Each structure stands twice: as C-alpha cells, then as structure tokens.
Amino acid sequence: MQASFSRKRSSADQGGEEQPPNAEGHGAVPDGKPNEGTRQQKQASGARGDQQGQKGKGPSNGDASKPVDDPIPLSMQEVKDMLEERSGLGTSFDLVLREMVFGSIRVGFYYVNGLAKDQVLTMVLDRLSYADHAAMENNPAESLKEYLIPHIQVSPYQTMKEVIGQVMTGATGVFIEGEKTALVVDAKNFPVRSTEEPDLERVVRGSRDGFVETLMTNVALVRRRVRDPKLRVEIMQVGKRTSTDICIGYIDDIANPKLVEAIRDKVKNVDLDGIPLAEKQLEEAIVAKGWNPYPLVRYTERPDVASAHLLEGHVILMSDTSPSVMIMPSTFFHHLQHAEEYRQLPIIGSYLRWVRFLGILASLFLLPLWYLMVLEPGLKPTGLEFIGPQNPGKIPVLIQFLLAELGIDLMRMASVHTPTPLSVAMGLVAAILIGDIAVKTGLFTNEIIFYISIATIGMFATPSYELSLANRIVRLILLFSVALFKVPGFVIATTVWLIFLSLQRSHTAPYMWPFLPFNAMGLLNILFRLPVLTHKTRLSITRSKDGTRQPGPE
C-alpha cells in the first residue's frame, strides 16, 4: 500500500502523466480523466470490495459483538440526512459537508467554517488525492488513519453524537461511505488574542504574558513553567448545550488525591443547560456558598501565579473561553497576596505586604470607627480630639456615607463601561461634582470625603477584586450597626463577621487558616514574605503527598 502511494506521488511531483491501474475496470481515457462510466464502475467495484471486506467481521474500530448506540450510517446520503436533522446542515451557513471520492471510496469532510484550520485540511485533501483503489480497498478507515491523513491527532469514533460533538468544538469529521467508523481530525483554528499582561495583576518587574480565552494556549503557558512530567491536565465537558471544555490541573505526586477526586466529582456532577459565562457559573455550581459574599476560590490571570500554586499542592481549574483560572483550595489570606511581593527582595516584599494589609484594614474599619467616635466623643483618644466634623452639613452623616458609597460604585461602573478616550473626562466631571460642588453647597463635609477616599484607596489596593467587593458589603453593615447600637453594635457586628469567616471552608480547608486552626509556620508566611530558601516544606493547608520543597541531593 505504501509503495503504491509513493510511486504515484513521485510521478506527480515529476510532472509525468499518472497511469492508474487498469485492472478490474479501473481504466482511464487518454487525457487522464475518468469518464462517467468509469466512475460508476469504480463506485460499484468499491462497493463490492467493501462488502467483501466487511463479510465475516465487524466495524474496523470496535468489537462487532458489542452493539453501538447511535451508529454511523453506512450510506453517505443517510449521513447527510442525519446531519441536516441533528446539527442543522443546510440551515446553518457555517456548517459544511465536503464530499469527494478517493480511490473509488466516497468520503465526506464535515466541519464548521471559521473554526477549522484551512491550511491543514487543504494539505490533507492534497495527500488523499493521490490515494488509489489498492490503498482504500480493505479497511479504508484504518488506511486513512494510519497512512493517508498527515496530521498528528486523528481519532476514530463510532457514534454520530461523538462526531458531531467534536465538530462543534472545531474539529473536522471524516465520514467514509460503507464504514461504521468515522475519523476526527483535530485541526482547529480558534480566534485568539495575544497573551498580554492582565490589567488586574500588573507588576513592575516580571513576565508580561497572561491567560487568554483559548484553553490550549493557557495549558501551554502553564506547561512552559512547570515542565514536570507529573503535571496532569484532565479535560471534561460541562453543559448539555454549551459543552464547555473544563481542564483540571494538578501535579500528581504533590496534590492530595482526595482533593483532586472531590473537585473532579463536583465538576462531573454539574447538571446545567450550559455555562456561557464559563468560570463564574462553574464556581457557583461546584461551590455551594449561597449568599456568602466572600470568594471561596481564588482567580488569577497570571500563569506564574497558577504555576506557583501548583507547586504548593493546589488544584487549578481552567475553562475554555475564559482568561481566569480558579485556584483551590484558597483561604482568606490567599486573596491578600500579590505577585509584586514576590518580584521584590524579601524585606521590600514584606513592607509592601504590610502596606497592603493596612490599606485593607482601613477599607473595612476606618469609616465605622470614625463614625463611632463622632457618635461617642468620649471614645476619642488623647490628642485626637479634633476628630469629627465641625460642621455636620445639611445631610445626616450616615446618609452622607451611603451617598458617597453609592457615588463611588457608580463611578467605578461608569469607568468600566466608558470608552477609554472619554474616561478622563468622566473622572474630571465626577471629581468636580462630588469633590467640589457637593462640599461647597454644604451637602458633604470635607472630613467625610477624606475618609471615604482613604477607604476607597484601600479597597482598590486589595489584590482580589471579589474580596474588595465583599469587604465593601461588610463596611456598610458595620456602619449601620454603629448607627443603630453604637459601641455594642460595632463589637457584635465585628464578632459575628469573624465567626462567619471562621466557619467557612473552601473544599474542606478552613477559610481563616492559619489563624483558625492556628499554624505558626503558616502565620509567619502570611505576615512576612520569607526568602525562597527558607521554604523547606509545603504548607499544610493542601495536605500534599510530597511535603518537601527542597529535597536533598540524591
């Protein structure tokens, strides 16, 4: 078979006239083009050869003793009718079934125009155009797969559902008349943007690449950093209609098998019509947190951050069409870390971490404590008697807080939806209206605007966007508690908040670890950015199989 193919290929390359075999009615007219009668003879002979080849044996890819549900029809017309009924061939303009005859066997290429890689398919067709009857006579599906289709990923399937599902993901289905086996060529061409640095996780020094909306690109970015053969990336599909590809990544000899199995089972058990919003809907489906505002998984768009967590024993979830990767399990303090701290020297990284901690604490407690001192002047420390507005303004202080909070949220949403050329103008208008006119008219006081600004800066300094929004809800609750019950309200609300966080768990991991339960080494890693060589073991939060990070020489 291979020798026949090689002779015909070399003849074509040299410009010589092809001389197809003239046995069994496979002749040719002088100009080298088969006439109608010859084509009919070829089809009839090919059909007889297929019938003879199929006698006494089952389909070429499977056991005949095992019946297959939803089998692939033997007739190309039946295949076409089924595709029209089940996937909209002929109705959807982007679905194409290209039928051709190779070596007297009719073959149909089914693909989505726009997702298929044209250059690869053209090369496949060019190779198949040299196939003769001898190459396609016995077991054509196996011949196409093993010898004739020049592609690195060719898989056989025996059900129409599987083939149609693969085609909807961008692959190309190859139907062979008279065969119960279809081939799928993984020649995909997705629209993709460049791997630019993510806006939410910028660093002064470090890599400038980030995850994109294409799953294979994201896996490659992680593989580039973690070249461990023990790295596992399992793929499955979620959503009955969207069939979104979900990838579970972990290092086999580090990650806890129970954690991997629990996450895998939760993803498999997701029963939804679809997840077009990708990772966020997947999070809500596998993490039962109800109305809890605090994030129980950490998101990142940086491949170096995801790779670092893999080495700590975490599991990552990547979703196709999303540039955000979920890291599990994650604690409250995982959301307070930023890549910039690890791109600087340990002392500088520790300083940046403490500045960030102070900003986050200010975003939570600065306004409630200031408001409490305004309501209870006796609580003011010595030397801070000046705290409090000299002129409260025409609007009550609590209403001023609420209006300022709503105004900041409105500006934040407006900045997201405002085109870039108009964002500067929007900021100027907002600053003039709120920061100048509102104060001059007496609606707001300068001190309230000042403290609101500090709290907002602390919120923007929070590395996790989801955590910053949750802290804003808690800040409003603390303000209402102080307004209603003053000191007891602040104490009770803060205590309930801490208890609430302590009771949360992220995939069996305590949310407030290493404070509850207490872990001295974990607490030290939270408070300071320790040098790399001091990390002898992995943190116990992941319960990893291999706890050593710096193994001794062999």
C-alpha positions in Angstrom: 0.0 0.0 0.0 2.7 2.5 1.0 4.8 1.5 -2.1 1.8 2.2 -4.4 1.3 5.6 -2.8 4.9 6.5 -3.0 5.2 5.7 -6.7 2.1 7.8 -7.6 3.3 10.7 -5.5 6.7 10.8 -7.2 5.2 10.6 -10.6 3.0 13.6 -9.9 5.9 15.6 -8.5 7.9 14.9 -11.7 5.1 16.2 -13.9 4.6 12.8 -15.5 1.2 11.6 -16.5 -0.4 9.3 -13.9 -1.2 5.8 -15.1 -3.9 4.5 -12.8 -4.2 0.7 -12.5 -6.2 -0.8 -15.3 -7.3 -3.9 -13.5 -10.9 -4.7 -12.7 -12.3 -2.0 -14.9 -10.3 0.9 -13.5 -9.2 2.3 -16.8 -8.6 5.8 -17.9 -9.3 7.8 -21.0 -6.3 9.2 -22.9 -6.5 12.7 -21.2 -6.1 11.0 -17.8 -9.7 12.0 -16.6 -12.2 9.2 -15.9 -15.4 9.3 -17.8 -18.9 8.8 -16.2 -18.9 5.1 -17.0 -15.5 4.6 -15.5 -16.6 6.4 -12.3 -19.7 4.3 -12.0 -17.6 1.2 -12.4 -15.2 2.4 -9.7 -18.0 3.0 -7.3 -19.6 -0.3 -8.0 -16.3 -2.1 -7.6 -15.5 -0.2 -4.4 -18.9 -1.1 -3.0 -18.2 -4.8 -3.9 -14.8 -4.6 -2.3 -16.3 -3.1 0.9 -19.0 -5.8 1.0 -16.3 -8.5 0.7 -14.1 -6.8 3.2 -17.0 -6.5 5.7 -18.0 -10.1 5.4 -17.2 -12.1 8.5 -16.0 -9.1 10.5 -17.4 -6.1 12.4 -16.6 -2.5 12.1 -12.9 -1.5 11.7 -12.8 0.2 15.1 -14.5 -1.9 17.6 -15.9 -5.3 18.5 -18.9 -6.4 16.5 -20.2 -8.3 19.5 -20.8 -5.1 21.3 -23.8 -3.1 19.8 -23.2 0.6 19.4 -25.9 3.1 20.2 -26.4 5.9 17.7 -24.3 4.2 15.0 -22.8 6.0 12.0 -24.9 5.2 8.8 -23.1 3.3 6.0 -24.6 5.5 3.2 -23.3 9.0 2.7 -26.8 10.2 1.9 -28.0 8.9 5.3 -25.2 10.6 6.9 -26.1 13.9 5.2 -29.8 13.5 6.2 -28.8 12.8 9.8 -26.6 15.9 9.9 -29.3 18.0 8.5 -31.7 16.8 11.2 -29.4 16.9 14.2 -26.9 19.7 13.6 -28.6 22.0 11.1 -26.5 21.2 8.0 -28.1 23.2 5.1 -29.7 25.6 7.5 -26.7 27.0 9.3 -24.5 28.6 6.7 -21.2 27.9 8.6 -21.7 24.1 8.6 -20.1 22.4 5.5 -20.1 18.8 4.3 -17.5 18.5 1.5 -17.8 15.2 -0.4 -15.1 13.8 -2.5 -14.1 10.4 -4.0 -10.7 8.9 -3.1 -9.7 5.6 -4.6 -13.4 4.8 -5.5 -14.5 5.4 -1.9 -16.7 8.4 -1.2 -15.5 10.5 1.8 -17.3 13.4 3.4 -15.5 16.1 5.4 -17.8 17.8 7.9 -16.6 21.0 9.6 -17.5 24.4 10.9 -16.4 27.1 8.6 -14.4 29.6 10.8 -13.2 27.0 13.4 -11.5 24.6 11.0 -7.9 25.2 10.0 -8.0 25.7 6.3 -4.3 25.1 5.6 -4.2 21.8 7.4 -7.3 20.5 5.7 -6.0 21.5 2.3 -2.9 19.6 2.9 -5.0 16.5 4.0 -7.0 16.7 0.8 -3.9 17.1 -1.3 -2.4 13.9 0.3 -5.7 12.0 -0.2 -5.9 13.0 -3.9 -3.1 10.5 -4.5 -4.8 7.6 -2.9 -5.5 4.7 -5.3 -8.0 1.9 -5.1 -5.5 -0.5 -3.6 -4.9 1.9 -0.6 -8.6 2.2 0.0 -9.9 -1.2 -0.8 -9.5 -3.0 2.5 -10.4 -1.3 5.8 -10.4 2.3 4.4 -10.9 3.9 7.9 -7.7 2.3 9.1 -5.9 3.2 6.0 -6.9 6.8 6.3 -5.9 6.9 9.9 -2.6 5.1 9.7 -1.2 6.1 6.3 -3.1 8.7 4.4 -4.1 11.6 6.7 -1.0 13.6 7.6 -2.0 15.0 10.9 -0.7 14.4 14.4 -4.2 14.0 16.0 -6.6 11.6 14.3 -9.1 9.7 16.4 -11.8 7.1 15.4 -15.4 7.3 16.6 -18.4 5.0 16.1 -21.3 7.2 17.2 -22.8 10.2 15.4 -23.2 12.0 18.8 -19.4 11.9 19.4 -18.5 13.0 15.9 -21.0 15.9 15.9 -19.8 16.9 19.4 -16.2 17.0 18.2 -17.1 19.0 15.1 -18.9 21.6 17.2 -15.6 22.1 19.1 -13.8 23.0 15.9 -12.5 19.6 14.7 -13.3 18.0 11.3 -15.3 14.8 11.0 -14.4 12.4 8.2 -17.2 10.1 7.1 -16.4 7.1 4.9 -19.1 5.5 2.8 -19.7 1.9 3.8 -17.8 2.3 7.1 -19.3 2.3 10.6 -16.2 4.2 11.8 -15.7 8.0 11.3 -12.4 9.8 11.9 -12.0 13.2 13.6 -9.1 15.4 12.6 -8.2 17.8 15.4 -7.4 20.7 13.1 -8.9 23.7 15.0 -8.5 27.4 14.4 -9.9 29.5 17.3 -10.0 33.3 17.3 -7.4 34.2 19.9 -5.9 37.4 21.3 -2.3 37.9 22.3 -1.1 36.8 25.7 -0.7 40.3 27.1 -0.3 41.2 30.8 -3.6 41.1 32.7 -4.9 44.5 33.9 -5.9 43.4 37.4 -2.5 41.8 38.2 0.2 44.1 36.9 3.7 44.0 38.2 6.7 46.4 37.9 9.1 43.5 37.1 8.2 40.1 35.9 6.5 38.3 33.0 4.1 40.2 30.8 2.1 37.2 29.5 -1.3 36.3 30.8 -4.0 33.8 30.2 -6.4 34.2 27.3 -9.7 32.8 26.2 -8.2 29.7 24.4 -7.8 26.7 26.7 -4.9 25.1 24.8 -2.9 28.4 25.0 -3.5 28.6 28.7 -2.3 25.0 29.2 0.8 25.7 27.2 1.6 28.7 29.4 1.5 26.5 32.5 3.4 23.7 30.8 6.1 26.2 29.9 6.7 27.0 33.6 6.1 23.6 35.1 8.0 21.1 33.0 7.3 18.3 35.4 6.1 15.0 33.7 3.9 14.5 36.8 1.8 17.6 35.8 -1.7 16.3 34.9 -4.3 18.3 32.9 -7.6 16.4 32.7 -10.3 17.7 30.4 -14.0 17.2 30.6 -17.1 19.0 29.2 -19.8 20.8 31.2 -23.2 21.9 30.0 -25.7 20.0 28.0 -25.8 22.6 25.2 -22.6 24.6 25.5 -20.3 21.5 26.1 -17.7 23.9 27.6 -14.3 22.3 28.0 -13.1 22.4 31.6 -9.5 21.4 32.5 -8.3 20.2 35.9 -4.6 20.8 36.5 -2.5 19.3 39.3 0.9 17.7 40.0 0.3 14.0 40.5 2.8 13.3 43.2 2.2 16.6 45.1 -1.6 17.2 45.1 -3.8 15.4 47.6 -5.6 12.6 45.7 -8.8 13.1 47.8 -8.8 16.8 46.9 -8.4 16.1 43.2 -11.1 13.4 43.3 -13.5 15.7 45.2 -13.1 18.5 42.6 -13.3 16.1 39.7 -16.6 14.6 41.0 -18.1 18.1 41.6 -17.3 19.1 38.0 -18.7 15.9 36.6 -21.9 16.3 38.6 -22.6 19.8 37.3 -26.0 19.5 35.6 -26.7 22.7 33.8 -28.0 23.7 30.4 -24.8 25.5 29.7 -22.1 27.7 31.2 -21.6 30.5 28.7 -20.1 32.7 31.4 -17.6 30.0 32.0 -15.6 30.1 35.3 -18.1 32.2 37.3 -21.1 29.9 36.6 -18.8 26.9 37.2 -17.8 28.3 40.6 -21.4 28.7 41.7 -22.2 25.2 40.5 -19.4 23.4 42.4 -19.0 25.7 45.4 -22.2 25.8 47.4 -21.9 29.2 49.2 -25.4 30.7 48.7 -25.4 34.4 49.6 -21.9 34.4 51.1 -20.2 37.5 49.6 -16.7 36.2 50.2 -14.9 34.3 47.5 -14.1 30.7 48.3 -11.8 30.2 45.2 -9.0 32.4 44.0 -8.9 33.8 40.5 -5.8 34.6 38.6 -4.9 35.6 35.1 -1.2 35.1 35.5 0.4 31.8 34.6 3.3 32.3 37.0 0.8 32.6 39.9 -1.1 29.5 38.8 2.2 27.5 38.5 3.4 28.6 41.9 0.2 27.3 43.5 0.5 24.0 41.6 3.9 23.5 43.3 2.2 24.1 46.7 -0.3 21.3 46.1 -3.2 23.3 44.9 -5.6 22.3 42.1 -6.4 24.7 39.2 -9.5 24.8 37.1 -9.3 26.3 33.6 -12.3 26.9 31.4 -12.4 27.4 27.7 -13.4 31.0 26.6 -12.2 32.4 29.9 -8.8 34.0 30.8 -9.4 33.5 34.6 -8.1 30.4 36.3 -9.5 29.1 39.6 -7.2 28.0 42.3 -8.5 25.6 45.0 -8.5 25.5 47.9 -8.0 29.1 48.9 -8.2 30.9 52.2 -9.0 34.5 53.2 -5.3 35.3 53.1 -4.7 33.9 49.7 -6.7 36.8 48.4 -4.4 39.3 50.1 -1.2 38.2 48.3 0.1 39.7 45.1 2.7 38.7 42.6 4.5 42.0 43.1 5.6 41.0 46.6 7.5 38.0 45.2 9.1 40.1 42.5 11.0 42.2 45.0 13.5 41.4 47.8 12.1 39.8 50.9 12.3 42.9 53.0 10.7 45.0 50.3 8.0 42.4 49.7 7.2 42.3 53.4 6.9 46.1 53.5 4.6 46.1 50.5 2.5 43.4 52.1 2.1 45.3 55.4 1.2 48.5 53.5 -1.5 46.5 51.6 -2.7 45.0 54.9 -3.1 48.5 56.4 -5.0 49.7 53.4 -7.4 46.7 53.6 -7.9 47.2 57.3 -8.6 50.9 56.6 -11.2 50.0 53.9 -13.0 47.9 56.5 -12.8 49.7 59.8 -11.8 53.3 59.2 -15.3 54.7 58.5 -17.1 52.7 61.2 -14.5 53.7 63.9 -14.6 57.4 62.8 -18.4 57.4 62.9 -18.4 55.7 66.3 -16.1 58.4 67.7 -18.4 61.1 66.2 -21.4 59.5 68.0 -19.5 58.8 71.2 -17.0 61.7 71.7 -15.8 60.2 74.9 -14.1 57.4 73.0 -11.6 59.7 71.3 -8.0 59.0 72.3 -6.0 61.8 73.9 -4.6 64.0 71.3 -7.3 63.1 68.7 -10.0 65.4 70.0 -10.1 67.1 66.6 -11.7 64.0 65.0 -15.2 64.7 63.9 -16.8 67.3 61.6 -17.0 70.8 62.8 -20.0 71.5 60.6 -22.0 68.3 60.1 -23.6 69.6 56.9 -27.2 69.7 55.8 -27.5 65.9 55.4 -27.0 63.4 58.3 -23.6 61.8 58.5 -24.8 58.3 57.8 -26.7 59.4 54.7 -23.5 61.2 53.5 -21.7 57.9 53.9 -24.3 56.0 51.9 -24.5 58.6 49.2 -20.7 58.6 48.9 -20.5 54.8 48.7 -23.2 54.7 46.0 -21.4 57.5 44.1 -18.1 55.7 44.2 -19.7 52.5 43.0 -21.5 54.4 40.3 -18.2 56.0 39.1 -16.5 52.6 39.2 -19.2 51.0 37.0 -19.1 54.1 34.7 -15.3 53.8 34.3 -15.8 50.2 33.2 -18.4 51.0 30.6 -16.9 54.3 29.4 -14.7 54.2 26.3 -11.1 54.9 27.0 -10.9 58.3 25.3 -13.8 59.5 27.5 -12.7 58.0 30.8 -10.5 61.0 31.7 -13.4 63.4 31.0 -15.7 61.2 33.1 -13.2 61.3 36.0 -13.0 65.1 35.9 -16.7 65.5 35.9 -17.1 63.2 38.8 -14.4 64.9 40.8 -15.8 68.3 40.2 -19.4 67.3 41.0 -18.7 65.3 44.1 -15.4 66.6 45.4 -16.0 70.3 44.9 -19.6 71.3 44.4 -21.0 68.9 46.9 -18.7 70.3 49.6 -19.3 73.9 48.7 -23.1 73.6 48.8 -22.9 72.0 52.3 -24.2 68.6 51.3 -21.0 66.9 52.3 -18.2 67.7 54.7 -14.5 67.7 53.8 -13.7 65.2 56.5 -16.2 62.6 55.3 -14.9 62.9 51.7 -11.3 62.5 53.0 -12.0 59.3 55.0 -14.2 57.9 52.2 -11.2 58.4 49.8 -8.8 56.6 52.1 -11.2 53.6 52.4 -11.7 53.5 48.7 -7.9 53.5 48.0 -7.6 50.6 50.5 -10.4 48.8 48.6 -8.5 49.3 45.3 -5.3 48.1 46.9 -6.9 44.7 47.6 -5.4 42.2 45.2 -8.6 40.2 44.8 -11.5 42.1 43.2 -14.0 39.7 44.6 -12.7 40.2 48.2 -12.8 44.0 47.8 -16.4 43.9 46.9 -17.2 41.6 49.9 -15.4 44.0 52.2 -17.5 46.8 51.0 -20.6 45.0 52.0 -19.2 44.3 55.4 -18.2 48.0 55.8 -21.8 49.0 55.1 -23.1 46.5 57.7 -20.7 47.9 60.3 -21.8 51.5 59.6 -25.5 50.5 60.1 -24.6 48.6 63.3 -22.8 51.6 64.7 -25.6 53.9 63.7 -28.2 51.7 65.5 -26.4 50.4 68.5 -23.1 52.4 68.7 -20.4 50.5 70.7 -22.3 47.3 71.3 -23.3 47.2 67.6 -19.7 47.6 66.4 -18.4 44.9 68.7 -21.2 42.4 68.0 -21.1 43.0 64.2 -17.3 42.6 64.2 -17.5 39.4 66.3 -20.3 37.9 64.0 -18.1 38.8 61.0 -15.1 36.9 62.4 -17.2 33.9 63.4 -18.8 33.8 60.0 -15.4 33.8 58.3 -14.1 31.1 60.7 -17.0 28.8 59.9 -16.4 29.0 56.1 -14.5 26.2 54.3 -13.0 26.0 50.9 -13.1 22.4 49.8 -12.6 21.2 53.4 -9.9 23.8 54.0 -10.5 26.3 56.9 -11.1 29.7 55.4 -9.2 31.5 58.2 -6.2 29.3 58.2 -3.5 29.8 59.7 -5.3 31.7 62.5 -8.1 29.1 62.9 -6.8 26.5 63.3 -3.5 28.1 64.4 -0.4 27.3 62.4 2.8 29.1 63.3 4.7 28.5 60.1 1.7 29.4 58.0 1.2 32.6 60.0 4.8 33.5 59.5 4.4 33.1 55.7 1.3 35.4 55.9 2.9 38.2 57.9 6.2 38.2 56.0 7.5 37.5 52.5 10.1 35.0 53.5 13.2 34.2 51.4 12.8 31.4 48.9 15.4 29.2 50.5 13.5 29.2 53.8 10.6 27.3 52.2 11.8 23.8 53.1 8.3 22.2 53.2 4.9 22.9 51.7 2.2 24.5 53.8 -0.2 22.0 55.5 -3.3 23.6 54.1 -3.2 21.5 50.9 -2.2 18.2 52.7 0.1 17.4 49.8 1.5 13.9 49.2 5.1 15.3 48.9 5.7 17.9 51.6 9.4 18.6 50.8 10.1 21.7 48.6 13.9 21.4 48.7 14.9 17.7 48.5 18.5 16.9 49.4 21.0 15.6 46.8 20.5 12.1 45.6 
